[in-house]
Amino acid sequence: MRKTVIASSLFMLIQLCVGPSLSVAAQEPVGHILSTKPRAPLPSYESLDDFGRGYFPRAVYEEARTQTGFEVLDITYASDGLPVRGVLIKPKSPGAKKWPAIIFNRGGNGQLGSLMGNGLPCVGMNTSCLDIADLFQFAKAGFVVIASDYRYQGATVKRDEWGGVEVDDVLNLVPALKSLDFVDPDRLYMLGLSRGGTMAYLAIKRGIPVKAAAVIGGVTDVKAWVDARPEMGIVNGNEYIDGFAKIWPDYEHRAEEEYRARSAVYWADEINVPVLILHSRTDRMVPVTQALGMAEALQEKNKVYALHIYERDGHPLPLNRDDRNRMIVDWFNHAQLMSR
């Protein structure tokens, strides 16, 4: 009886929080795309705040805002019986070509870093329009791009496990891509930003079939990161997350186990695809030691990787965007050639 009550409550919660009912998603295979709709056009450059205007040169942002060659779609797909939201960027006329695809793992937790925007102005902590403009650069370079917003939204948004069960939402993008007849299933790649880097390493550990991955400002040792930035409140909670101490089971006795399970530096032997690691020496969000430690762990395990540290830049490397993107595209294309 207790299990029935819990399931019923979850059913009602998902209906209220994410739109399509659980029963619909539960009837569909994982990765099945339940719905798509065109995303609202990006807001004008003038409407951005100082951070947004500093993040993009006007010409780069306006190109993304006014482009007509690609569709930007808000999608809902089935993941473990749940309807999960995400974004798909695809050519309007893909033709007979089979396109390579990038799975993008966003940063942040819960609503912080959400890709959806939810109708809010693209200012302050809502950087969704900047993320879309950034991802357009990879579409322009010849890739289909797909991204999950992860399952914790609405009333559950503060319960984000930060590398727990929501890793399934990344893995379940693979069958979503394979259902698209214009995507080449043998040329899948993955890009992770910040927390999304943690998600990338976890997905690789679990065998996601990508040919290569790139990580920007990634967290690779979660305990060291939270120790270095206790002001984020990610352990004890803040306005964005209930906190690891409340979310992770038996935190008092199992915290070390949970931290290590999310920290790729401890299991670099399980990273079996080539990884490009990009970071800024002056990153104030995630210390550069996170990248250096991961490179050292991969080196010790004789894994294929490359490390590039920019002398001075912000967390997502906006000042070196062109070079950052060139390195990522070259890394993916090289992996593509090597796999033939």
C-alpha positions as CSV (number, residue, x, y, z in Angstrom):
1,M,0.0,0.0,0.0
2,R,2.8,2.4,0.9
3,K,4.4,2.0,-2.6
4,T,1.1,2.6,-4.3
5,V,0.6,5.9,-2.4
6,I,4.1,7.1,-3.3
7,A,3.7,6.2,-7.0
8,S,0.3,8.0,-7.1
9,S,1.8,11.1,-5.5
10,L,4.7,11.1,-8.0
11,F,2.3,10.8,-10.8
12,M,0.4,13.9,-9.7
13,L,3.6,15.8,-9.1
14,I,5.0,15.1,-12.6
15,Q,1.8,16.2,-14.2
16,L,1.9,19.5,-12.4
17,C,5.6,20.1,-12.9
18,V,6.6,19.1,-16.4
19,G,3.5,18.9,-18.6
20,P,3.0,15.5,-20.3
21,S,1.6,12.9,-17.9
22,L,3.8,10.2,-16.4
23,S,1.5,7.6,-17.9
24,V,2.2,8.8,-21.4
25,A,6.0,8.8,-20.8
26,A,5.9,5.5,-19.0
27,Q,4.3,3.8,-22.1
28,E,7.1,5.0,-24.4
29,P,10.6,3.5,-24.8
30,V,13.4,5.6,-23.3
31,G,14.5,8.4,-25.5
32,H,11.2,8.6,-27.4
33,I,10.6,12.2,-28.3
34,L,7.1,13.0,-27.0
35,S,6.8,16.5,-28.3
36,T,8.6,19.3,-30.1
37,K,7.8,22.9,-30.5
38,P,9.8,25.8,-32.0
39,R,11.6,27.8,-29.4
40,A,10.8,31.5,-29.1
41,P,13.3,33.7,-30.9
42,L,16.2,34.9,-28.9
43,P,15.6,38.3,-27.3
44,S,17.3,41.4,-28.8
45,Y,20.9,42.2,-27.9
46,E,19.8,45.4,-26.3
47,S,17.5,43.5,-23.9
48,L,20.5,41.6,-22.4
49,D,22.0,42.8,-19.1
50,D,25.7,43.8,-18.8
51,F,26.8,40.2,-18.3
52,G,25.0,39.1,-21.4
53,R,26.3,41.9,-23.6
54,G,29.8,41.2,-22.2
55,Y,29.5,37.5,-22.9
56,F,28.9,37.9,-26.6
57,P,30.0,40.4,-29.2
58,R,26.9,41.9,-30.8
59,A,27.7,40.5,-34.2
60,V,28.0,36.9,-32.9
61,Y,24.8,37.1,-30.9
62,E,22.8,38.7,-33.7
63,E,23.9,36.0,-36.1
64,A,22.5,33.4,-33.8
65,R,19.4,35.4,-33.2
66,T,18.6,36.0,-36.9
67,Q,19.9,32.8,-38.5
68,T,17.4,30.9,-40.7
69,G,19.2,27.7,-41.5
70,F,18.6,25.8,-38.3
71,E,15.5,25.0,-36.2
72,V,15.8,25.4,-32.4
73,L,13.2,23.2,-30.8
74,D,12.1,22.7,-27.2
75,I,11.6,18.9,-26.8
76,T,10.1,16.6,-24.3
77,Y,11.4,13.0,-24.3
78,A,10.9,9.9,-22.2
79,S,13.5,9.1,-19.6
80,D,12.9,6.3,-17.1
81,G,9.1,6.7,-17.5
82,L,9.4,10.5,-16.9
83,P,8.8,13.3,-19.4
84,V,12.1,15.3,-19.4
85,R,12.6,18.6,-21.3
86,G,15.4,19.5,-23.5
87,V,16.6,21.4,-26.6
88,L,17.3,20.2,-30.1
89,I,19.1,22.3,-32.8
90,K,18.9,20.8,-36.3
91,P,19.2,22.0,-39.9
92,K,15.9,23.0,-41.4
93,S,16.7,21.1,-44.5
94,P,19.0,18.2,-43.5
95,G,18.8,16.6,-46.9
96,A,20.1,13.1,-47.4
97,K,23.2,13.8,-45.3
98,K,23.7,12.0,-42.0
99,W,24.8,14.6,-39.5
100,P,27.2,14.0,-36.6
101,A,25.6,15.1,-33.3
102,I,26.8,16.6,-30.0
103,I,25.1,15.8,-26.7
104,F,25.5,18.9,-24.5
105,N,25.4,18.7,-20.8
106,R,24.5,22.0,-19.1
107,G,26.0,23.3,-15.9
108,G,24.2,24.4,-12.8
109,N,21.8,22.6,-10.6
110,G,18.0,22.6,-10.6
111,Q,16.7,25.8,-12.1
112,L,20.2,27.4,-12.0
113,G,21.6,26.9,-15.4
114,S,18.3,25.7,-16.9
115,L,18.2,25.7,-20.7
116,M,14.5,26.4,-20.9
117,G,14.2,30.0,-19.9
118,N,10.5,29.4,-18.9
119,G,9.4,32.7,-20.4
120,L,11.6,34.8,-18.1
121,P,13.8,37.6,-19.3
122,C,17.3,36.5,-20.2
123,V,19.1,38.4,-17.5
124,G,20.7,37.7,-14.1
125,M,20.9,33.9,-13.4
126,N,18.7,33.1,-16.4
127,T,21.4,32.6,-19.1
128,S,19.3,30.3,-21.3
129,C,19.5,32.6,-24.4
130,L,23.3,32.8,-24.1
131,D,23.5,29.0,-24.0
132,I,21.3,28.7,-27.1
133,A,23.5,31.2,-28.9
134,D,26.6,29.3,-27.9
135,L,25.2,26.0,-29.1
136,F,24.3,27.5,-32.4
137,Q,28.0,27.9,-33.0
138,F,28.3,24.1,-33.1
139,A,25.3,23.7,-35.3
140,K,26.9,26.1,-37.7
141,A,30.1,24.0,-37.6
142,G,28.1,21.0,-38.9
143,F,26.6,19.2,-35.9
144,V,23.1,18.4,-34.7
145,V,23.0,19.5,-31.0
146,I,20.8,18.0,-28.3
147,A,20.7,18.8,-24.6
148,S,18.7,17.7,-21.6
149,D,17.5,20.1,-18.9
150,Y,17.5,17.1,-16.5
151,R,14.5,15.8,-14.7
152,Y,14.4,18.0,-11.6
153,Q,12.1,20.9,-12.5
154,G,9.0,22.5,-11.1
155,A,8.2,21.4,-7.5
156,T,11.1,18.9,-7.6
157,V,13.7,21.5,-8.8
158,K,15.7,21.7,-5.5
159,R,16.0,17.9,-5.3
160,D,18.6,17.8,-8.0
161,E,21.0,14.9,-7.1
162,W,23.9,16.5,-9.0
163,G,25.2,13.4,-10.8
164,G,22.8,10.9,-9.4
165,V,19.8,9.4,-11.2
166,E,19.6,12.3,-13.6
167,V,22.6,10.9,-15.5
168,D,20.0,8.6,-17.0
169,D,18.5,11.7,-18.7
170,V,21.9,12.2,-20.6
171,L,22.1,8.5,-21.5
172,N,18.6,8.5,-22.8
173,L,19.4,11.2,-25.3
174,V,21.2,8.5,-27.3
175,P,18.1,6.6,-28.4
176,A,16.5,10.0,-29.0
177,L,19.2,10.9,-31.5
178,K,19.1,7.4,-33.1
179,S,15.4,7.9,-33.8
180,L,16.3,10.9,-36.0
181,D,16.9,9.7,-39.6
182,F,19.2,12.6,-40.4
183,V,21.7,11.8,-37.5
184,D,24.6,9.5,-38.0
185,P,24.5,7.1,-34.9
186,D,28.1,6.3,-35.4
187,R,29.2,9.9,-35.0
188,L,28.0,11.0,-31.6
189,Y,30.1,13.3,-29.3
190,M,29.6,14.9,-25.9
191,L,30.3,18.4,-24.5
192,G,30.0,19.2,-20.8
193,L,30.2,22.6,-19.1
194,S,31.0,22.9,-15.4
195,R,28.6,20.4,-13.6
196,G,27.9,19.2,-17.1
197,G,31.5,18.0,-17.2
198,T,30.8,15.8,-14.1
199,M,27.8,14.5,-16.0
200,A,29.9,13.8,-19.1
201,Y,32.5,11.7,-17.1
202,L,29.7,9.8,-15.4
203,A,28.0,9.1,-18.7
204,I,31.3,7.8,-20.2
205,K,31.8,5.6,-17.1
206,R,28.4,4.1,-17.8
207,G,29.3,3.4,-21.4
208,I,27.6,6.1,-23.5
209,P,28.5,5.4,-27.1
210,V,30.3,8.7,-28.0
211,K,33.5,8.8,-30.0
212,A,35.0,11.7,-28.0
213,A,34.2,14.2,-25.4
214,A,35.1,17.8,-24.4
215,V,34.8,19.3,-21.0
216,I,34.9,23.1,-20.2
217,G,35.5,24.2,-16.6
218,G,34.5,20.7,-15.4
219,V,34.2,19.6,-11.8
220,T,36.2,16.3,-11.4
221,D,36.6,16.2,-7.6
222,V,33.3,17.2,-6.0
223,K,34.5,17.2,-2.4
224,A,37.5,19.4,-3.2
225,W,35.3,21.7,-5.1
226,V,32.7,22.3,-2.4
227,D,35.5,22.7,0.2
228,A,37.0,25.4,-2.0
229,R,33.7,27.2,-2.4
230,P,31.6,26.7,0.7
231,E,29.8,30.0,0.0
232,M,27.8,28.3,-2.7
233,G,25.8,26.4,-0.1
234,I,25.6,23.4,-2.2
235,V,26.1,21.1,0.8
236,N,23.6,22.6,3.2
237,G,21.3,24.2,0.6
238,N,20.4,27.6,-0.8
239,E,17.7,29.1,-3.0
240,Y,18.6,26.7,-5.8
241,I,19.2,23.3,-4.1
242,D,18.1,21.6,-0.9
243,G,21.7,20.6,-0.4
244,F,23.7,17.3,-0.6
245,A,23.2,16.8,3.2
246,K,19.5,16.6,2.6
247,I,19.3,15.0,-0.8
248,W,21.9,12.2,-0.7
249,P,20.9,9.2,1.4
250,D,22.5,8.8,4.8
251,Y,24.8,11.8,4.2
252,E,26.3,11.6,7.7
253,H,27.7,8.1,7.0
254,R,27.9,7.9,3.2
255,A,29.0,11.3,2.1
256,E,32.5,10.2,1.1
257,E,31.1,7.4,-0.9
258,E,28.7,9.7,-2.8
259,Y,31.4,12.3,-3.4
260,R,33.8,9.7,-4.9
261,A,31.0,8.2,-7.0
262,R,30.7,11.6,-8.7
263,S,34.4,12.5,-8.9
264,A,36.1,11.2,-12.1
265,V,39.6,11.7,-10.6
266,Y,39.0,8.5,-8.6
267,W,38.0,6.4,-11.5
268,A,39.9,7.7,-14.5
269,D,40.6,4.1,-15.5
270,E,37.0,4.0,-16.6
271,I,37.2,6.9,-19.0
272,N,37.6,5.1,-22.3
273,V,37.0,7.8,-24.9
274,P,39.3,10.7,-25.8
275,V,38.7,13.7,-23.7
276,L,39.6,17.3,-24.4
277,I,39.9,19.3,-21.1
278,L,39.6,23.1,-21.4
279,H,39.8,25.5,-18.4
280,S,40.8,29.0,-17.4
281,R,43.7,29.5,-15.0
282,T,41.6,32.4,-13.5
283,D,38.3,30.5,-13.3
284,R,36.6,31.7,-10.1
285,M,33.7,29.2,-10.3
286,V,35.7,26.0,-10.6
287,P,39.4,26.1,-9.7
288,V,41.8,25.1,-12.4
289,T,43.1,22.4,-10.1
290,Q,40.1,20.4,-11.1
291,A,41.3,20.2,-14.7
292,L,44.9,19.6,-13.7
293,G,44.0,16.8,-11.3
294,M,41.9,15.1,-14.0
295,A,44.7,15.4,-16.5
296,E,47.1,13.8,-14.1
297,A,44.7,11.0,-13.3
298,L,44.2,10.3,-17.0
299,Q,47.9,10.4,-17.7
300,E,48.5,7.9,-14.9
301,K,46.0,5.5,-16.5
302,N,47.5,6.0,-20.0
303,K,44.2,7.4,-21.3
304,V,43.8,9.5,-24.5
305,Y,43.3,13.2,-23.5
306,A,44.4,16.7,-24.2
307,L,44.6,19.6,-21.8
308,H,44.5,23.3,-22.6
309,I,44.6,26.0,-20.0
310,Y,43.8,29.6,-21.0
311,E,45.8,32.2,-19.2
312,R,42.9,34.5,-18.4
313,D,39.2,34.0,-19.0
314,G,35.8,33.4,-17.3
315,H,34.3,30.1,-16.4
316,P,32.8,29.1,-19.8
317,L,35.8,30.7,-21.7
318,P,33.8,33.5,-23.4
319,L,36.9,35.6,-24.2
320,N,38.4,32.7,-26.1
321,R,35.1,31.4,-27.6
322,D,36.4,31.1,-31.2
323,D,39.5,29.2,-30.2
324,R,37.6,27.1,-27.7
325,N,35.1,26.1,-30.3
326,R,37.8,25.4,-32.9
327,M,39.6,23.1,-30.6
328,I,36.4,21.2,-29.7
329,V,35.3,20.8,-33.4
330,D,38.9,19.7,-34.3
331,W,38.9,17.2,-31.5
332,F,35.6,15.7,-32.6
333,N,36.6,15.6,-36.2
334,H,39.9,14.0,-35.4
335,A,38.2,11.3,-33.4
336,Q,35.8,10.8,-36.3
337,L,38.7,10.2,-38.7
338,M,40.5,8.0,-36.2
339,S,37.5,5.8,-35.9
340,R,37.1,5.1,-39.6
